[in-house]
Amino acid sequence: MRLNKQQIEHLAFRIVKGLLNENLLMVENREKTVSDMQNIITKELEKEDLLDEKVKDILKEKLTEIRNSNIDYYEMFRLIKSKLAEQENIVL
């Protein structure tokens, strides 16, 4: 996960605050809404972490082939991650 707990808390707070300020969201309990937003953000980041692990596993299996073909590992990582995200309906 690229964000620490404090960053997620701050992001969730800012999202909820922005939605409230724009009258796009009406809530009875602001703290609970911020907490729910933190949980949503955390779950989405965990999905991306799992996706990264899947991509690493795929690339590990093909590492020799990648080296022999002079394919850029990071470019291949990005391409595979993008394809898997699309297949699994994960928004990056």
C-alpha positions in Angstrom: 0.0 0.0 0.0 1.5 3.3 -1.1 -0.3 5.5 1.5 0.1 5.2 5.2 -2.8 5.3 7.7 -2.5 9.0 8.3 -2.5 9.8 4.6 -5.6 7.7 4.1 -7.3 9.4 7.0 -6.5 12.8 5.6 -7.6 11.8 2.1 -10.9 10.5 3.4 -11.5 13.6 5.4 -10.7 15.9 2.4 -13.0 13.8 0.1 -15.9 14.0 2.5 -15.3 17.6 3.3 -15.2 18.5 -0.4 -18.4 16.6 -1.2 -20.2 18.2 1.8 -19.0 21.7 0.8 -20.3 21.2 -2.8 -23.6 19.9 -1.4 -23.0 16.6 -3.2 -23.4 14.6 0.0 -25.7 14.9 3.0 -24.8 12.9 6.1 -26.1 12.6 9.6 -22.7 11.4 11.1 -19.7 13.0 9.4 -17.2 11.0 11.5 -18.8 7.7 10.4 -18.8 8.8 6.8 -15.1 9.7 7.0 -14.5 6.3 8.6 -16.4 4.5 5.9 -14.5 6.4 3.2 -11.2 5.3 4.9 -12.3 1.7 4.7 -13.2 2.1 1.0 -9.9 3.7 0.2 -8.0 1.0 2.1 -9.8 -1.8 0.4 -9.2 -0.3 -3.0 -5.5 0.0 -2.3 -5.4 -3.6 -1.0 -6.9 -4.7 -4.3 -4.1 -2.9 -6.2 -1.5 -4.5 -3.9 -2.9 -7.9 -4.7 -2.9 -7.1 -8.4 0.7 -6.1 -8.2 1.5 -9.4 -6.6 -0.2 -11.3 -9.4 1.7 -9.3 -12.0 5.0 -10.1 -10.2 4.1 -13.8 -10.2 3.4 -13.7 -13.9 6.6 -11.9 -14.7 8.6 -14.2 -12.4 7.4 -17.2 -14.5 8.5 -15.4 -17.7 11.7 -13.7 -16.4 14.1 -15.7 -18.6 12.0 -15.0 -21.7 11.8 -11.3 -20.8 15.6 -11.1 -20.4 16.3 -13.0 -23.6 13.9 -10.7 -25.6 15.3 -7.4 -24.2 11.9 -6.4 -23.1 11.7 -3.7 -20.4 10.5 -5.3 -17.2 8.8 -2.2 -15.9 7.0 -1.6 -19.2 5.8 -5.2 -19.2 4.7 -4.8 -15.6 2.7 -1.8 -16.5 1.1 -3.5 -19.5 0.2 -6.7 -17.6 -1.1 -4.7 -14.7 -3.3 -2.6 -16.9 -4.7 -5.7 -18.7 -5.4 -7.6 -15.4 -7.0 -4.5 -13.9 -9.3 -4.3 -16.9 -10.2 -8.0 -16.6 -10.9 -7.7 -12.9 -12.7 -4.4 -13.1 -10.1 -2.6 -10.9 -9.8 1.1 -11.4 -6.2 2.2 -11.2 
